Amino acid sequence: MSNETPPKRDSLARNPQVLAAVIGGLVTIVVAIIGIVPSLVNNRPTATPMPTVVVVTATSPPTALPTQAAPSPGEVPTQTTISAPVANVEPTSIPLPTQPLESTPASGNILLLYDEVSFTLRNQSQQIVSLEGITFSSTTGQWEARSWGPSVYDRLPVGMCLRLRDATVGQRQPPTPCRDQIFGLQEVGTAGLFWIGVATFDVLRNGAIIATCRLADGQCLITV
């Protein structure tokens, strides 16, 4: 048998050339991998973005929305803004409550009632009335209140009536307010029929007109 000892193998640490060759190989592999990764990432299928719809509340009157054509195959839909129509609301006017108009009662203390044949005067006041200086006149005639007689024309009691009647006609019923309230009655001829055949007649006190009455009204409220 031989007593020779087999030669020892050189380790990598003791062989710089081999170590350098291994490191260089590893670097090359890493560089190759880094170069391939971006290509793999870019080749992955890209998800198609979904369109986003934004709803905007419009403050102007509604307008017609444009009709958008369907996208062609492979075309990416674009973002669409839709204006929501707002209904026009007419303002409502609320009528304010109004104060009811109160009718103002006519003032006067003497009521005159007349028709085609008679003329009646009634004391509407709450006290005795004097017709001193009162004259009724028109273009067809005239009548002085004193012609009803003393202590009649100047002291007409409350609610009582004085009356004139055409002498050419028969008896007539007085107006309702004067039924059973006649204080004085005179039948007169043409000269005293001042209210016949005219549109208006005047009431005078001491020559000054204090009222003008229309024949068509059938009555007239005056103050004496």
Secondary structure, 3 states (H helix, E strand, C coil): CCCCCCCCCCCHHHCHHHHHHHHHHHHHHHHHHHHHHHHHHHCCCCCCCCCCEEEEECCCCCCCCCCCCCCCCCCCCCCEEEEECCCCCCCCCCCCCCCCCCCCCCCCCEEEEECCCEEEEEECCCCCECCCCEEEECCCCEEEHHHHCCCCCCCECCCCEEEEEECCCCCCCCCHHHCCCEEEEEEECHHHCCCCCCCEEEEEECCEEEEEEEHHHCEEEECC
